[in-house]
Amino acid sequence: MVVEIVDPSTGVRGALVIDRLVGGVAAGGLRISPSADRAELSALAAAMTRKQAAYGIQVGGAKAGIQMAPDHPQRAAILRRFMALLRPIIAANWSVGPDMNTSMRELEAIGRELGLPSLKIAVGRARGLADDDFLRRYALFEAPIGAWTVNQLRGPAAVKAAVLALLGHLGIAPGAARVAIQGAGTMGGGAAHLLAEAGVPVVAWADDQRCLLGQDGLPVPELLAARAGGRLPARPDEAPSSAILAAECDVLVLAAISRAIAPAAVAGLRCRGIVEAANLALDDEVAAAIADAGVVVVPGVLASAGGSLAVEALYAGDPRRGEDVLGHVERRAGAEIASLLARAAAEGAPLRALVRRPPPRAEEVQGE
């Protein structure tokens, strides 16, 4: 289902793409980007469906976007009008999350103005939870975990689990590992924090302007404290941002952009494994070339599913603390990825080929 919207006051275009409903619900983020056209949103919505299916979560995929610069002078009004038009779908079928250039706090504030108890209320209702019960559980997303919140760490928690599972598969102890991270925003920053807390050295870290290198491990807490706008602080010994792809490491985490590695860059990789933490971080052609080069890839449908697994935690059990939600994410992601890595090695197949596929749409079944 595609809903295309033209803002009546400014002419700014936006769209919601629901790849499919599973159990009456689809989940996916709302982004603000000049490139958020129907084609991009359709690809991202399909990726969300695959992400849910990879863990057997009975939810479909969706993605919405508004085609404007994030600093558009009428941003707040355009975003509110866009969400107001989609309010009935949010209440019944679409579980909304943050995405590029949006935050959950901003989106939920608009939702409350529109009379919605939560932008994820459709999931609770589909699972038979009373609104009050679901909202009590959902409030755990704002629970503090040190200086962070569950909301900030639920995505990175799956990345951490993926990195640890991959290191285990490669026979490398966490404390002896060398990890490189592309991206210093929400996902990359949170992953760096959690990996550092787990004793995993981060030896290279890049944003869109610079790459910081540290043979013995970078001072992650210090760098996080000095971050500004998703960018790392300048250092005298910094390298160009692109240097991250040639960093010598055990695991390279791609937590910044889609299609992060061009075909020509595959030969220059100096890692043993890659974790796709960004949506569509590798296209199929590049992923296949990387696998042919002997590098193990944990695909994004597994490593970037922390947000979906955190929502699953709200109804799969009865969480009482923020730590319960993050624990669920790490256990589910770690177990699934470790199992698939073992299968892939035993069968001589890329892990990508073993990930569970989505159920067919109703029209596909009828077409058969």
FIDRENVEX-550904 format. One record per residue (C-alpha): x, y, z; residue in three letters. Coordinates in steps of 0.02 Angstrom, whole numbers. Last residue first. Example, Ala and Ser with C-alpha at 12.3 -4.5 7.8 and 13.67 -1.06 7.14 Angstrom:
2
+--------+--------+--------+------+
:     xx :     yy :     zz : type :
+--------+--------+--------+------+
:    684 :    -53 :    357 :  SER :
:    615 :   -225 :    390 :  ALA :
+--------+--------+--------+------+
//
This chain:
368
+--------+--------+--------+------+
:     xx :     yy :     zz : type :
+--------+--------+--------+------+
:     14 :   -975 :   -374 :  GLU :
:    -61 :   -805 :   -403 :  GLY :
:   -174 :   -825 :   -251 :  GLN :
:    -21 :   -851 :   -141 :  VAL :
:     62 :   -698 :   -215 :  GLU :
:    -96 :   -595 :   -190 :  GLU :
:   -100 :   -641 :     -6 :  ALA :
:     80 :   -586 :     17 :  ARG :
:    207 :   -723 :     42 :  PRO :
:    283 :   -750 :    214 :  PRO :
:    449 :   -661 :    236 :  PRO :
:    612 :   -758 :    215 :  ARG :
:    718 :   -835 :    352 :  ARG :
:    904 :   -798 :    337 :  VAL :
:   1005 :   -941 :    262 :  LEU :
:   1062 :   -857 :    101 :  ALA :
:   1134 :   -706 :    191 :  ARG :
:   1244 :   -821 :    297 :  LEU :
:   1340 :   -864 :    140 :  PRO :
:   1344 :  -1052 :    110 :  ALA :
:   1477 :  -1184 :    144 :  GLY :
:   1348 :  -1292 :    233 :  GLU :
:   1442 :  -1310 :    397 :  ALA :
:   1507 :  -1131 :    396 :  ALA :
:   1336 :  -1060 :    354 :  ALA :
:   1254 :  -1166 :    487 :  ARG :
:   1376 :  -1106 :    621 :  ALA :
:   1350 :   -925 :    569 :  LEU :
:   1162 :   -952 :    570 :  LEU :
:   1163 :  -1015 :    749 :  SER :
:   1275 :   -874 :    809 :  ALA :
:   1163 :   -746 :    724 :  ILE :
:   1002 :   -815 :    800 :  GLU :
:   1074 :   -833 :    976 :  ALA :
:   1155 :   -661 :    979 :  GLY :
:   1004 :   -570 :    908 :  ALA :
:    879 :   -649 :   1027 :  ARG :
:    989 :   -635 :   1181 :  ARG :
:   1046 :   -457 :   1144 :  GLU :
:    872 :   -391 :   1109 :  VAL :
:    795 :   -478 :   1261 :  HIS :
:    931 :   -408 :   1373 :  GLY :
:    898 :   -234 :   1305 :  LEU :
:    715 :   -246 :   1355 :  VAL :
:    750 :   -322 :   1526 :  ASP :
:    882 :   -189 :   1561 :  GLU :
:    748 :    -57 :   1541 :  GLY :
:    658 :   -134 :   1687 :  ARG :
:    491 :   -223 :   1715 :  ARG :
:    475 :   -327 :   1558 :  PRO :
:    322 :   -441 :   1546 :  ASP :
:    361 :   -564 :   1408 :  GLY :
:    343 :   -571 :   1219 :  ALA :
:    237 :   -412 :   1222 :  TYR :
:    361 :   -274 :   1261 :  LEU :
:    510 :   -379 :   1208 :  ALA :
:    443 :   -380 :   1030 :  GLU :
:    462 :   -191 :   1029 :  VAL :
:    644 :   -213 :   1077 :  ALA :
:    667 :   -345 :    942 :  LEU :
:    603 :   -223 :    810 :  SER :
:    722 :    -86 :    865 :  GLY :
:    868 :   -207 :    877 :  GLY :
:    843 :   -270 :    699 :  ALA :
:    999 :   -190 :    626 :  SER :
:   1113 :   -342 :    642 :  ALA :
:    994 :   -474 :    573 :  LEU :
:    913 :   -390 :    422 :  VAL :
:   1076 :   -295 :    407 :  GLY :
:   1175 :   -443 :    351 :  PRO :
:   1316 :   -525 :    453 :  VAL :
:   1456 :   -538 :    325 :  VAL :
:   1604 :   -657 :    334 :  VAL :
:   1752 :   -603 :    226 :  VAL :
:   1825 :   -739 :    115 :  GLY :
:   1843 :   -635 :    -43 :  ALA :
:   1693 :   -725 :   -117 :  ASP :
:   1591 :   -660 :     31 :  ALA :
:   1645 :   -483 :    -11 :  ILE :
:   1597 :   -507 :   -193 :  ALA :
:   1426 :   -574 :   -141 :  ALA :
:   1396 :   -426 :    -25 :  ALA :
:   1446 :   -308 :   -166 :  VAL :
:   1320 :   -382 :   -287 :  GLU :
:   1182 :   -393 :   -156 :  ASP :
:   1194 :   -210 :   -103 :  ASP :
:   1282 :   -173 :     59 :  LEU :
:   1228 :    -54 :    197 :  ALA :
:   1046 :    -79 :    149 :  LEU :
:    990 :     -7 :    317 :  ASN :
:   1140 :     26 :    427 :  ALA :
:   1212 :   -100 :    551 :  ALA :
:   1290 :   -217 :    424 :  GLU :
:   1421 :   -315 :    522 :  VAL :
:   1577 :   -359 :    423 :  ILE :
:   1707 :   -494 :    453 :  GLY :
:   1890 :   -532 :    426 :  ARG :
:   1941 :   -352 :    391 :  CYS :
:   2071 :   -278 :    276 :  ARG :
:   1958 :   -219 :    134 :  LEU :
:   2051 :   -146 :    -16 :  GLY :
:   1988 :   -273 :   -144 :  ALA :
:   1808 :   -231 :   -101 :  VAL :
:   1831 :    -45 :   -138 :  ALA :
:   1799 :    -60 :   -326 :  ALA :
:   1626 :   -135 :   -295 :  PRO :
:   1576 :     18 :   -191 :  ALA :
:   1558 :     -4 :     -3 :  ILE :
:   1433 :     97 :     99 :  ALA :
:   1284 :     56 :     -9 :  ARG :
:   1168 :    131 :    123 :  SER :
:   1247 :    245 :    252 :  ILE :
:   1314 :    253 :    428 :  ALA :
:   1328 :     99 :    537 :  ALA :
:   1443 :    -16 :    439 :  LEU :
:   1537 :   -113 :    575 :  VAL :
:   1706 :   -183 :    519 :  LEU :
:   1763 :   -337 :    616 :  VAL :
:   1938 :   -408 :    637 :  ASP :
:   2031 :   -249 :    595 :  CYS :
:   2155 :   -166 :    477 :  GLU :
:   2068 :     -9 :    418 :  ALA :
:   2044 :      0 :    229 :  ALA :
:   1859 :     44 :    236 :  LEU :
:   1889 :    167 :    379 :  ILE :
:   2010 :    266 :    271 :  ALA :
:   1861 :    342 :    178 :  SER :
:   1837 :    469 :    318 :  SER :
:   2006 :    547 :    283 :  PRO :
:   2136 :    518 :    419 :  ALA :
:   2153 :    595 :    591 :  GLU :
:   2322 :    617 :    677 :  ASP :
:   2294 :    794 :    740 :  PRO :
:   2121 :    754 :    809 :  ARG :
:   1952 :    828 :    766 :  ALA :
:   1804 :    778 :    874 :  PRO :
:   1683 :    647 :    806 :  LEU :
:   1522 :    695 :    718 :  ARG :
:   1343 :    646 :    758 :  GLY :
:   1294 :    826 :    789 :  GLY :
:   1435 :    854 :    913 :  ALA :
:   1539 :    716 :    990 :  ARG :
:   1658 :    766 :   1131 :  ALA :
:   1581 :    654 :   1264 :  ALA :
:   1578 :    510 :   1140 :  LEU :
:   1763 :    536 :   1102 :  LEU :
:   1809 :    529 :   1286 :  GLU :
:   1703 :    373 :   1316 :  PRO :
:   1781 :    288 :   1161 :  VAL :
:   1964 :    319 :   1201 :  PRO :
:   2026 :    230 :   1043 :  LEU :
:   2104 :     58 :   1049 :  GLY :
:   2285 :      1 :   1048 :  ASP :
:   2316 :     41 :    864 :  GLN :
:   2212 :    198 :    871 :  GLY :
:   2139 :    275 :    714 :  LEU :
:   2013 :    416 :    693 :  LEU :
:   1928 :    436 :    525 :  CYS :
:   1862 :    606 :    471 :  ARG :
:   1721 :    700 :    387 :  GLN :
:   1572 :    583 :    363 :  ASP :
:   1605 :    495 :    528 :  ASP :
:   1742 :    369 :    560 :  ALA :
:   1806 :    254 :    698 :  TRP :
:   1959 :    143 :    699 :  ALA :
:   2037 :     37 :    837 :  VAL :
:   1881 :      4 :    941 :  VAL :
:   1938 :   -116 :   1077 :  PRO :
:   1803 :   -236 :   1144 :  VAL :
:   1792 :   -232 :   1333 :  GLY :
:   1603 :   -254 :   1343 :  ALA :
:   1584 :    -70 :   1395 :  GLU :
:   1685 :    -24 :   1239 :  ALA :
:   1566 :   -127 :   1133 :  LEU :
:   1414 :    -44 :   1211 :  LEU :
:   1481 :    133 :   1186 :  HIS :
:   1543 :    102 :   1008 :  ALA :
:   1374 :     26 :    963 :  ALA :
:   1282 :    176 :   1034 :  GLY :
:   1391 :    296 :    935 :  GLY :
:   1373 :    198 :    773 :  GLY :
:   1185 :    178 :    788 :  MET :
:   1139 :    354 :    846 :  THR :
:   1274 :    445 :    748 :  GLY :
:   1460 :    407 :    739 :  ALA :
:   1464 :    302 :    581 :  GLY :
:   1589 :    179 :    509 :  GLN :
:   1654 :     74 :    653 :  ILE :
:   1816 :    -27 :    662 :  ALA :
:   1840 :   -171 :    784 :  VAL :
:   2002 :   -255 :    838 :  ARG :
:   1978 :   -404 :    953 :  ALA :
:   2090 :   -463 :   1095 :  ALA :
:   1968 :   -411 :   1233 :  GLY :
:   1821 :   -491 :   1143 :  PRO :
:   1910 :   -659 :   1120 :  ALA :
:   1932 :   -707 :    938 :  ILE :
:   1882 :   -878 :    872 :  GLY :
:   1806 :   -811 :    710 :  LEU :
:   1634 :   -876 :    760 :  HIS :
:   1654 :   -797 :    931 :  GLY :
:   1702 :   -633 :    850 :  LEU :
:   1546 :   -645 :    741 :  LEU :
:   1434 :   -677 :    891 :  ALA :
:   1513 :   -531 :    985 :  LEU :
:   1491 :   -414 :    835 :  VAL :
:   1310 :   -469 :    808 :  ALA :
:   1266 :   -447 :    992 :  ALA :
:   1341 :   -272 :    992 :  LYS :
:   1243 :   -230 :    835 :  VAL :
:   1084 :   -296 :    917 :  ALA :
:   1113 :   -183 :   1067 :  ALA :
:   1149 :    -36 :    949 :  PRO :
:    965 :    -30 :    898 :  GLY :
:    896 :    -37 :   1076 :  ARG :
:   1028 :     84 :   1143 :  LEU :
:    954 :    257 :   1115 :  GLN :
:    776 :    203 :   1158 :  ASN :
:    839 :    109 :   1311 :  VAL :
:    910 :    273 :   1374 :  THR :
:   1090 :    332 :   1394 :  TRP :
:   1191 :    412 :   1535 :  ALA :
:   1184 :    250 :   1635 :  GLY :
:   1041 :    149 :   1563 :  ILE :
:    896 :    268 :   1592 :  PRO :
:    717 :    212 :   1557 :  ALA :
:    639 :    303 :   1409 :  GLU :
:    603 :    141 :   1315 :  PHE :
:    529 :     74 :   1477 :  LEU :
:    378 :    186 :   1446 :  ALA :
:    325 :     58 :   1316 :  TYR :
:    287 :    -66 :   1453 :  ARG :
:    170 :     52 :   1545 :  ARG :
:     97 :    106 :   1377 :  LEU :
:     57 :    -75 :   1331 :  PHE :
:    -33 :   -104 :   1496 :  ASP :
:   -132 :     58 :   1481 :  ASP :
:   -180 :     21 :   1300 :  ASP :
:   -244 :   -153 :   1343 :  ALA :
:   -138 :   -287 :   1262 :  LEU :
:   -218 :   -400 :   1130 :  GLY :
:    -63 :   -419 :   1023 :  ARG :
:   -136 :   -315 :    881 :  ALA :
:   -179 :   -180 :   1008 :  ARG :
:     -1 :   -173 :   1072 :  GLY :
:     69 :   -165 :    896 :  VAL :
:    -52 :    -28 :    841 :  ALA :
:     -2 :     77 :    992 :  ILE :
:    171 :    108 :    922 :  LYS :
:    147 :    294 :    889 :  LEU :
:     80 :    307 :   1066 :  SER :
:    -77 :    370 :   1153 :  PRO :
:   -130 :    457 :    992 :  LEU :
:   -230 :    618 :   1017 :  GLY :
:   -150 :    717 :    875 :  LEU :
:    -49 :    824 :    995 :  GLU :
:     10 :    661 :   1076 :  ARG :
:     71 :    600 :    907 :  GLY :
:    165 :    762 :    880 :  ILE :
:    259 :    737 :   1042 :  ALA :
:    288 :    554 :    995 :  GLU :
:    373 :    608 :    833 :  LEU :
:    491 :    731 :    917 :  GLU :
:    538 :    610 :   1057 :  ARG :
:    562 :    468 :    933 :  MET :
:    687 :    569 :    834 :  SER :
:    691 :    621 :    652 :  THR :
:    833 :    661 :    531 :  ASN :
:    849 :    483 :    462 :  MET :
:    731 :    366 :    553 :  ASP :
:    619 :    367 :    705 :  PRO :
:    485 :    235 :    728 :  GLY :
:    301 :    218 :    684 :  VAL :
:    198 :     60 :    711 :  SER :
:     73 :     67 :    568 :  TRP :
:    -92 :    -29 :    571 :  ASN :
:   -234 :     39 :    677 :  ALA :
:   -191 :    203 :    760 :  ALA :
:    -51 :    244 :    639 :  ILE :
:   -166 :    211 :    490 :  ILE :
:   -300 :    327 :    560 :  PRO :
:   -169 :    463 :    595 :  ARG :
:    -94 :    467 :    420 :  LEU :
:   -165 :    639 :    375 :  LEU :
:   -113 :    705 :    545 :  ALA :
:     63 :    635 :    522 :  MET :
:     91 :    736 :    363 :  PHE :
:     13 :    892 :    439 :  ARG :
:    128 :    879 :    591 :  ARG :
:    283 :    852 :    484 :  LEU :
:    241 :   1002 :    375 :  ILE :
:    211 :   1113 :    527 :  ALA :
:    374 :   1063 :    612 :  ALA :
:    481 :   1078 :    454 :  ARG :
:    420 :   1249 :    400 :  GLN :
:    594 :   1326 :    388 :  PRO :
:    665 :   1166 :    308 :  HIS :
:    814 :   1112 :    415 :  ASP :
:    793 :    926 :    377 :  PRO :
:    789 :    966 :    190 :  ALA :
:    630 :    906 :    108 :  MET :
:    554 :    749 :     35 :  GLN :
:    452 :    679 :    179 :  ILE :
:    472 :    493 :    211 :  GLY :
:    382 :    339 :    269 :  ALA :
:    436 :    158 :    284 :  LYS :
:    341 :     -3 :    315 :  ALA :
:    375 :   -186 :    352 :  GLY :
:    263 :   -324 :    416 :  GLY :
:    245 :   -390 :    593 :  VAL :
:    239 :   -569 :    657 :  GLN :
:    420 :   -575 :    715 :  ILE :
:    502 :   -736 :    653 :  GLY :
:    676 :   -666 :    681 :  TYR :
:    723 :   -647 :    497 :  ALA :
:    541 :   -607 :    459 :  ALA :
:    551 :   -440 :    550 :  GLN :
:    708 :   -389 :    454 :  LYS :
:    638 :   -452 :    289 :  ARG :
:    484 :   -342 :    310 :  THR :
:    595 :   -194 :    356 :  MET :
:    698 :   -223 :    198 :  ALA :
:    537 :   -217 :     96 :  ALA :
:    495 :    -50 :    177 :  ALA :
:    671 :     15 :    137 :  LEU :
:    655 :    -32 :    -47 :  ALA :
:    482 :     46 :    -58 :  SER :
:    543 :    204 :     30 :  LEU :
:    685 :    227 :    -95 :  GLU :
:    570 :    202 :   -245 :  ALA :
:    433 :    316 :   -175 :  ARG :
:    551 :    460 :   -144 :  ASP :
:    648 :    498 :     15 :  ALA :
:    797 :    580 :    -74 :  SER :
:    765 :    755 :     -5 :  PRO :
:    767 :    679 :    169 :  SER :
:    653 :    674 :    320 :  ILE :
:    627 :    498 :    384 :  ARG :
:    483 :    403 :    464 :  LEU :
:    525 :    230 :    527 :  GLY :
:    450 :     58 :    504 :  GLY :
:    324 :    -65 :    571 :  ALA :
:    177 :   -154 :    489 :  ALA :
:     26 :   -227 :    577 :  VAL :
:   -130 :   -331 :    538 :  GLY :
:    -49 :   -494 :    590 :  GLY :
:     74 :   -465 :    450 :  VAL :
:     36 :   -312 :    343 :  LEU :
:    139 :   -288 :    186 :  ARG :
:    264 :   -169 :    105 :  ASP :
:    176 :    -20 :    182 :  ILE :
:    243 :    134 :     95 :  VAL :
:    204 :    304 :    169 :  LEU :
:    238 :    454 :     60 :  ALA :
:    291 :    636 :     60 :  GLY :
:    292 :    785 :    -57 :  ARG :
:    321 :    967 :    -12 :  VAL :
:    194 :   1078 :   -103 :  GLY :
:    209 :   1210 :     33 :  THR :
:     35 :   1240 :    102 :  SER :
:    -62 :   1087 :     44 :  PRO :
:     78 :    963 :     81 :  ASP :
:     72 :    834 :    -57 :  VAL :
:     42 :    658 :      7 :  ILE :
:     71 :    486 :    -69 :  GLU :
:     -4 :    335 :     20 :  VAL :
:     67 :    171 :    -46 :  VAL :
:      0 :      0 :      0 :  MET :
+--------+--------+--------+------+
//
